[in-house]
């Protein structure tokens, strides 16, 4: 089954959701939702990934047409990925149906 839309989820250190949204908008995203969260990674994760884990997080959810998903994921990684101060990870999930939004097709 080919999906028309995907949801991109990006988890970044607190204060970096604007960086994520700027990168996403540059690739055609029209908006997103930011949720405040708290990470629960264990100390071994810091050693494995060679990063310092900040517990306060922001989760950015962005609904996009499947056609632009990869461009947005790559842009987010460049601007807010693990090797940046945002220390973000991003992934996408297929969306089976959408209601209540204007046409998002690109």
BAFI-278303 format. One record per residue (C-alpha): residue in one letter; y, z, x. Coordinates in steps of 0.001 Angstrom, whole numbers, plus 500000, padded with zeros to 6 digits. Layout:
BEGIN
aYZX;...
***
This chain:
BEGIN
x500000500000500000;x503399499027501382;x506141501535500696;x509714500482499980;x511271503758501171;x510605506403503792;x511969509893504248;x513012510733507784;x512838514410508638;x514602515578511767;x514503519165513039;x517312520004515474;x519007523062516913;x521671524501514630;x524926522582514874;x523442519154515599;x522939517751512098;x526202515773512376;x524860514128515543;x521698513136513663;x523642511752510714;x526047509788512940;x523099508111514675;x521411507392511331;x524567506009509716;x525116503666512677;x521765502077511760;x522396501797508020;x521578505190506485;x523965506130503694;x523564509913503596;x521262512855504048;x520604516468503177;x520767519351505647;x518615522457505233;x519083525546507370;x515854526857508884;x514372529143511497;x511803527935514037;x508600529851514728;x507370528270517989;x505491530540520350;x506560531183523971;x503856528843525316;x505638525936523629;x508693526546525832;x506531526273528942;x504624523224527699;x507699521217526637;x509907522653529436;x512667523524526966;x514307526682525683;x513615527105521987;x516550528165519839;x515236529796516650;x518084528641514352;x517418525076513193;x518717522434510839;x516375520071509013;x517947516744508100;x516264514704505347;x517279511060505050;x515891508622502477;x515970505071503864;x514517501643503176;x511352501147505222;x512920498124506931;x515449500273508854;x513328503378509446;x512283502556513024;x515843501753514120;x517042505072512720;x514227507060514345;x515000505506517742;x518727506187517365;x518091509814516424;x515812510224519434;x518474508814521777;x521267511005520391;x519471514239519442;x515938514099520910;x514082516694522982;x515976515738526159;x519374516443524567;x521076519726523633;x519946519135520026;x516310519268521153;x515282517419518019;x512058515980516769;x511926513404513997;x509223511821511913;x508932509865508696;x506854510052505556;x506302507292503009;x507946507740499609;x505984506625496577;x508886506454494127;x512627507001493873;x514805507660490823;x518455508536490366;x519840506670493367;x521763503427493688;x519865500514495194;x519199501348498863;x517684497986499832;x519072496416502995;
***
